[in-house]
Amino acid sequence: MKNSFKSVIFAVTLGSFLISANIVNANDHDSAKSEVMLVKGAEVNFANFMSKKAKKFVKTEDWVIFVNVVKLYNNSPARFMALSSSQKAEFNEAANNIEAKVAKLRGDEAKAWRNKVVATTKILNVLWNYQSNVGPVDQENAVSPVVTEMLGR
């Protein structure tokens, strides 16, 4: 009786470990496909993927530049928008090199990460271009529409 009870407990424990391991593995693969770009934790999953698949590449300057800009976008959008044009150019060059590296990797997960790198780069560039098109606003000379209507101008 004691042996069968111990066997049942062992089987249940082993089964729960195997199921949880499969869930974690499935979540790793799903994270590559669920987000459109590398934001809100997806950059950490991408870093883990690259650490497994391209160990030497994650030690390069391109990788450091790319990850720092993405983290800056996630953590401090104001500082992200204040990057200089040379930093933006370095990021774009690094992103192109990362895209080329990920394109050489095989598998559906690598394709999903490549698409995210491309989408992230495009979105960040759109934000930078929008900022440069809008330009700074002169707060002292700006007149709100309500005040203009009240003054009859």
DAFEN-V346744 format. One record per run of one state. SS is the DSSP state (H for helix, E for strand, - for the rest). FROM is the first residue (numbers start at 1). TO is the last residue. If there is no record, write none. Layout:
ss=[SS & SS]
from=[FROM & FROM]
to=[TO & TO]
This chain:
ss=[- & H & - & H & - & H & - & H & - & H & - & H & - & H & - & H & -]
from=[1 & 2 & 35 & 42 & 54 & 57 & 60 & 61 & 76 & 77 & 82 & 85 & 105 & 108 & 135 & 145 & 152]
to=[1 & 34 & 41 & 53 & 56 & 59 & 60 & 75 & 76 & 81 & 84 & 104 & 107 & 134 & 144 & 151 & 153]
